[in-house]
Amino acid sequence: MTPKGDQLDCSPSNRTTLKCDLGNPFNPGKLEFQLRFNPTGLSDAETSLQLQIQSTTTSADKSVNDDLVTLTAEVIRNAELELSGNSEEQAVRYGGEIKGEAAIKFEDEIGSRVFHKYIIRNAGPWKASRIDVNISWPYQVENGREHGKWLLYLTGVPQVTGQGGKGYCLMGPNQVNPLDFDINSEYNSVVDNVPKMPESRGSKSRRKREMIVLPREVRASDGSIQNVVSMS
């Protein structure tokens, strides 16, 4: 073992080989030393690195079979991801004439527009080869029927910006404007050529029950009963 504070005499032979002089003469006993590497230039597909350590001597070596050792180092990539989100409208109030699905033709008749923005940051130290974000939103309110009343109606495909425009949203069947209203293209992305999830047999019109929010009755100060939906 090298005494504390001592350093070995090591020099690179080429880009992948390092030669270390362990001393002359090398007295009977053992020697422990550490080498530290900076793994640069690794591809995203590499999951391990192999290192070979070989000892040589100018003296007579009685056993050369144990002079070569191969070590495998696992490549672990750490990336600290941060997800934040906000809504441009902190509170949205609804009112006016109530219309059913059949009476609505244009986007402006649906209700107040709500924009959600989500920001993902990679604080490093390594890059993330792929990031998937799953977003679930309550889009209907329970009304005792097979389909609930609309709460948040998605009018356009979510846009992914940054990172060279490589991101995209994978949408399920009938998630974007399922009632085919006339949409103002100024505020919505183009729906064409967007990857879509495969449509399962018999599930085209069925909506997930966990995405439907149940209202509760609240008595107002004037004594009237109002249905209120609580969002957490």
BELSULKA-V651043 format. One record per residue. RES is the residue in three letters. PSI is psi in degrees with one decimal (* if undefined). NEAR is the number of other ideal C-beta (glycine too) atoms within 8 Angstrom. D_CENTER is the distance of its C-alpha to the mean C-alpha in whole Angstrom. Layout:
# BELSULKA-V651043
res=RES psi=PSI near=NEAR d_center=D_CENTER
res=RES psi=PSI near=NEAR d_center=D_CENTER
This chain:
# BELSULKA-V651043
res=MET psi=134.8 near=5 d_center=46
res=THR psi=137.4 near=9 d_center=46
res=PRO psi=153.6 near=5 d_center=47
res=LYS psi=130.1 near=4 d_center=45
res=GLY psi=-14.6 near=4 d_center=45
res=ASP psi=151.6 near=6 d_center=46
res=GLN psi=144.1 near=5 d_center=44
res=LEU psi=154.7 near=9 d_center=44
res=ASP psi=98.6 near=6 d_center=45
res=CYS psi=142.8 near=9 d_center=43
res=SER psi=142.7 near=6 d_center=42
res=PRO psi=133.8 near=8 d_center=40
res=SER psi=-35.7 near=6 d_center=42
res=ASN psi=-163.7 near=5 d_center=39
res=ARG psi=-19.6 near=4 d_center=36
res=THR psi=3.0 near=3 d_center=35
res=THR psi=132.7 near=7 d_center=38
res=LEU psi=130.3 near=8 d_center=39
res=LYS psi=127.5 near=8 d_center=43
res=CYS psi=133.2 near=8 d_center=44
res=ASP psi=116.9 near=8 d_center=47
res=LEU psi=4.5 near=6 d_center=48
res=GLY psi=150.3 near=7 d_center=51
res=ASN psi=109.8 near=4 d_center=55
res=PRO psi=162.6 near=4 d_center=56
res=PHE psi=104.8 near=7 d_center=53
res=ASN psi=157.8 near=5 d_center=55
res=PRO psi=140.1 near=2 d_center=55
res=GLY psi=-157.1 near=4 d_center=52
res=LYS psi=160.4 near=4 d_center=48
res=LEU psi=127.4 near=9 d_center=46
res=GLU psi=134.6 near=6 d_center=42
res=PHE psi=161.9 near=7 d_center=40
res=GLN psi=142.0 near=4 d_center=36
res=LEU psi=135.5 near=6 d_center=34
res=ARG psi=131.5 near=4 d_center=31
res=PHE psi=150.2 near=4 d_center=29
res=ASN psi=104.9 near=4 d_center=27
res=PRO psi=89.1 near=7 d_center=24
res=THR psi=153.9 near=4 d_center=24
res=GLY psi=16.7 near=4 d_center=23
res=LEU psi=140.4 near=7 d_center=21
res=SER psi=160.6 near=5 d_center=20
res=ASP psi=-21.2 near=5 d_center=16
res=ALA psi=-14.4 near=4 d_center=18
res=GLU psi=125.2 near=8 d_center=20
res=THR psi=-11.2 near=5 d_center=20
res=SER psi=159.6 near=8 d_center=23
res=LEU psi=141.3 near=8 d_center=26
res=GLN psi=133.1 near=8 d_center=30
res=LEU psi=135.3 near=8 d_center=32
res=GLN psi=131.0 near=8 d_center=36
res=ILE psi=124.6 near=8 d_center=39
res=GLN psi=135.7 near=7 d_center=42
res=SER psi=139.2 near=5 d_center=46
res=THR psi=156.1 near=4 d_center=49
res=THR psi=152.5 near=6 d_center=52
res=THR psi=-9.1 near=2 d_center=56
res=SER psi=173.3 near=4 d_center=57
res=ALA psi=122.8 near=3 d_center=58
res=ASP psi=115.3 near=7 d_center=55
res=LYS psi=-25.9 near=3 d_center=56
res=SER psi=109.6 near=6 d_center=53
res=VAL psi=-5.4 near=5 d_center=50
res=ASN psi=-23.7 near=4 d_center=48
res=ASP psi=22.2 near=6 d_center=46
res=ASP psi=-5.4 near=9 d_center=46
res=LEU psi=126.5 near=7 d_center=42
res=VAL psi=134.9 near=7 d_center=39
res=THR psi=125.1 near=8 d_center=36
res=LEU psi=145.5 near=8 d_center=33
res=THR psi=124.9 near=8 d_center=29
res=ALA psi=125.5 near=8 d_center=26
res=GLU psi=135.6 near=6 d_center=23
res=VAL psi=116.6 near=10 d_center=20
res=ILE psi=119.5 near=4 d_center=17
res=ARG psi=118.6 near=8 d_center=15
res=ASN psi=129.3 near=6 d_center=14
res=ALA psi=126.3 near=11 d_center=11
res=GLU psi=110.3 near=8 d_center=11
res=LEU psi=140.7 near=10 d_center=8
res=GLU psi=131.0 near=8 d_center=10
res=LEU psi=126.3 near=8 d_center=9
res=SER psi=158.3 near=7 d_center=12
res=GLY psi=158.3 near=8 d_center=14
res=ASN psi=162.0 near=6 d_center=18
res=SER psi=136.6 near=9 d_center=20
res=GLU psi=-24.2 near=6 d_center=23
res=GLU psi=113.4 near=9 d_center=25
res=GLN psi=-29.9 near=3 d_center=26
res=ALA psi=134.8 near=4 d_center=28
res=VAL psi=125.7 near=6 d_center=29
res=ARG psi=138.6 near=5 d_center=33
res=TYR psi=149.2 near=6 d_center=34
res=GLY psi=-172.9 near=3 d_center=38
res=GLY psi=-166.4 near=4 d_center=40
res=GLU psi=133.6 near=3 d_center=41
res=ILE psi=127.0 near=4 d_center=39
res=LYS psi=145.4 near=6 d_center=39
res=GLY psi=174.3 near=6 d_center=38
res=GLU psi=-41.8 near=6 d_center=35
res=ALA psi=-24.3 near=4 d_center=38
res=ALA psi=-9.4 near=7 d_center=40
res=ILE psi=132.2 near=11 d_center=36
res=LYS psi=-29.6 near=6 d_center=36
res=PHE psi=157.4 near=7 d_center=34
res=GLU psi=-39.7 near=9 d_center=31
res=ASP psi=-18.5 near=5 d_center=33
res=GLU psi=-10.2 near=10 d_center=35
res=ILE psi=-47.2 near=9 d_center=32
res=GLY psi=-170.5 near=6 d_center=31
res=SER psi=140.5 near=7 d_center=30
res=ARG psi=138.2 near=6 d_center=27
res=VAL psi=127.3 near=9 d_center=24
res=PHE psi=127.9 near=7 d_center=21
res=HIS psi=137.7 near=7 d_center=17
res=LYS psi=130.4 near=8 d_center=15
res=TYR psi=134.3 near=9 d_center=12
res=ILE psi=128.1 near=7 d_center=11
res=ILE psi=127.2 near=9 d_center=8
res=ARG psi=140.5 near=7 d_center=10
res=ASN psi=108.2 near=11 d_center=10
res=ALA psi=6.3 near=7 d_center=13
res=GLY psi=-166.8 near=7 d_center=14
res=PRO psi=-7.9 near=5 d_center=16
res=TRP psi=156.9 near=7 d_center=14
res=LYS psi=151.4 near=7 d_center=12
res=ALA psi=124.2 near=9 d_center=9
res=SER psi=-31.8 near=5 d_center=10
res=ARG psi=137.3 near=4 d_center=7
res=ILE psi=126.0 near=7 d_center=3
res=ASP psi=131.8 near=4 d_center=4
res=VAL psi=122.0 near=7 d_center=5
res=ASN psi=122.7 near=4 d_center=8
res=ILE psi=123.4 near=6 d_center=11
res=SER psi=138.0 near=4 d_center=14
res=TRP psi=147.7 near=7 d_center=18
res=PRO psi=109.6 near=10 d_center=21
res=TYR psi=-5.6 near=11 d_center=23
res=GLN psi=155.4 near=13 d_center=26
res=VAL psi=135.3 near=13 d_center=29
res=GLU psi=133.3 near=9 d_center=31
res=ASN psi=15.3 near=6 d_center=35
res=GLY psi=3.6 near=3 d_center=36
res=ARG psi=179.8 near=5 d_center=36
res=GLU psi=-41.4 near=2 d_center=33
res=HIS psi=134.9 near=5 d_center=31
res=GLY psi=-178.3 near=12 d_center=31
res=LYS psi=144.1 near=6 d_center=31
res=TRP psi=136.9 near=10 d_center=29
res=LEU psi=-57.9 near=11 d_center=27
res=LEU psi=109.4 near=8 d_center=24
res=TYR psi=116.5 near=10 d_center=24
res=LEU psi=116.8 near=9 d_center=22
res=THR psi=-14.7 near=11 d_center=24
res=GLY psi=159.7 near=12 d_center=21
res=VAL psi=128.8 near=11 d_center=18
res=PRO psi=138.7 near=7 d_center=15
res=GLN psi=137.8 near=7 d_center=15
res=VAL psi=120.7 near=8 d_center=13
res=THR psi=162.6 near=5 d_center=14
res=GLY psi=170.8 near=6 d_center=14
res=GLN psi=37.3 near=5 d_center=13
res=GLY psi=16.4 near=4 d_center=16
res=GLY psi=25.2 near=7 d_center=15
res=LYS psi=-11.7 near=5 d_center=13
res=GLY psi=158.2 near=8 d_center=11
res=TYR psi=165.2 near=7 d_center=12
res=CYS psi=131.2 near=10 d_center=12
res=LEU psi=109.7 near=7 d_center=13
res=MET psi=146.4 near=10 d_center=16
res=GLY psi=169.1 near=8 d_center=18
res=PRO psi=132.9 near=8 d_center=22
res=ASN psi=28.7 near=7 d_center=24
res=GLN psi=-29.8 near=7 d_center=21
res=VAL psi=117.5 near=10 d_center=22
res=ASN psi=58.2 near=11 d_center=25
res=PRO psi=-23.0 near=6 d_center=27
res=LEU psi=2.5 near=7 d_center=30
res=ASP psi=47.4 near=4 d_center=30
res=PHE psi=158.1 near=12 d_center=32
res=ASP psi=118.0 near=5 d_center=32
res=ILE psi=138.9 near=9 d_center=29
res=ASN psi=109.6 near=7 d_center=30
res=SER psi=-13.9 near=6 d_center=28
res=GLU psi=-28.8 near=4 d_center=28
res=TYR psi=0.5 near=7 d_center=25
res=ASN psi=151.0 near=9 d_center=23
res=SER psi=165.7 near=7 d_center=22
res=VAL psi=133.4 near=7 d_center=23
res=VAL psi=-25.1 near=8 d_center=23
res=ASP psi=149.0 near=4 d_center=24
res=ASN psi=27.8 near=3 d_center=22
res=VAL psi=128.7 near=10 d_center=19
res=PRO psi=139.1 near=7 d_center=17
res=LYS psi=147.4 near=9 d_center=18
res=MET psi=148.2 near=8 d_center=18
res=PRO psi=141.7 near=4 d_center=21
res=GLU psi=120.1 near=9 d_center=24
res=SER psi=151.4 near=5 d_center=25
res=ARG psi=128.4 near=4 d_center=29
res=GLY psi=9.9 near=5 d_center=30
res=SER psi=17.1 near=8 d_center=27
res=LYS psi=-42.0 near=7 d_center=27
res=SER psi=-2.1 near=5 d_center=29
res=ARG psi=133.3 near=6 d_center=28
res=ARG psi=146.7 near=10 d_center=25
res=LYS psi=131.6 near=6 d_center=23
res=ARG psi=-30.3 near=5 d_center=25
res=GLU psi=-12.6 near=4 d_center=23
res=MET psi=-1.5 near=10 d_center=22
res=ILE psi=128.0 near=13 d_center=25
res=VAL psi=133.9 near=11 d_center=26
res=LEU psi=129.7 near=7 d_center=30
res=PRO psi=163.9 near=9 d_center=32
res=ARG psi=151.3 near=8 d_center=35
res=GLU psi=133.9 near=8 d_center=38
res=VAL psi=133.1 near=8 d_center=39
res=ARG psi=121.2 near=7 d_center=43
res=ALA psi=172.9 near=8 d_center=43
res=SER psi=-25.8 near=3 d_center=46
res=ASP psi=3.6 near=4 d_center=48
res=GLY psi=-7.1 near=5 d_center=48
res=SER psi=153.6 near=6 d_center=46
res=ILE psi=128.7 near=7 d_center=43
res=GLN psi=143.9 near=8 d_center=40
res=ASN psi=123.9 near=8 d_center=37
res=VAL psi=136.6 near=8 d_center=34
res=VAL psi=123.8 near=10 d_center=30
res=SER psi=126.9 near=5 d_center=28
res=MET psi=127.1 near=5 d_center=24
res=SER psi=* near=2 d_center=23
